[in-house]
Amino acid sequence: MLRIGCVKYLNAFPLIHGLESNVDFDHPSVLCNKLATGKLDVALVSSFEFLRNPIYRIVDDVSISSDGPVYSVVVAHHGEIGQIEEIELDPASETSANLLRCLIAELGLNPRLVRRNTAVWPAAAGPKTGHRARLLIGDQAIRFRQEYANEFSFWDLGEQWQKPVGLPFVYALWLIRPEVADPKQIANRLRALRNENLDNLEHLIPELAAGAAEPGPGPPKGLTREFLSRYYREHLRFSFGEKEKEGLRIFANLCIKHSLLPKRDLAFSVV
């Protein structure tokens, strides 16, 4: 039995819905560890896991990406972004944290980046004149934005990437461990599943809004069809073509530049 892992966020829904297998849903960092240690055979995980450990084969033409504002990877803050003194990181995703590191370094900003405090937030962020902020990703970011839309500003990392680079940013990829047999058959199955779900999205969105077609445990509740349609059609991309590959190469080079990765030649082994 193929051991499959998938991020437990709403953005993965078009890539995982209908998969006839037991799927291990978890946070990206947990899945990366399981994939790296051989506890999973295939996983939809942070793109940084491939950059960090490029032993995997990538399912070609499939990703979770954005080409502009992504909505669900943001820094929630008050005041001007340049005045922020401290940003709490979400430990669930290395990709988003390292994207943030690259963006602020390129802008010449130098806030302290700290692991998330367990204190209640946003109350812990202090008054609106404070200089603390928090990186939010995935479903938590969606919940937070909907609940605190009028109280915070949101620095969208997808938008901040696309402005200077002009290319999509790749957040997650299907990665297959090198010892797994017949990766092409697995990749074809995952591409077909993505195509089927995107073709049927108009019918799946009402089910998802009603909570009847969940991609994994604990997606945000009470989302409207209009929001879901906009999220999937305008904010997210699910391809991994030449533009996405070039965007990922640029991200890798920036990570090397800012000492987040060792210097190496990057080659994509796609199936």
Secondary structure, 3 states (H helix, E strand, C coil): CCCEEEECCHHHHHHHCCCCCCEEEECHHHHHHHHHCCCCCEEEEEHHHHHHCCCCEEEEEEEEEECCCCCCEEEEECCCHHHCCEEEECCCCHHHHHHHHHHHHHCCCCCEEEECCCCCCCHHHCCCCCCEEEEEEHHHHHHHHHHCCCCCEEEEHHHHHHHHHCCCEEEEEEEECCCCCCHHHHHHHHHHHHHHHHHCHHHHHHHHHCCCCCCCCCCCCCCCHHHHHHHHHHHCECCCCHHHHHHHHHHHHHHHHCCCCCCCCCCCCEC
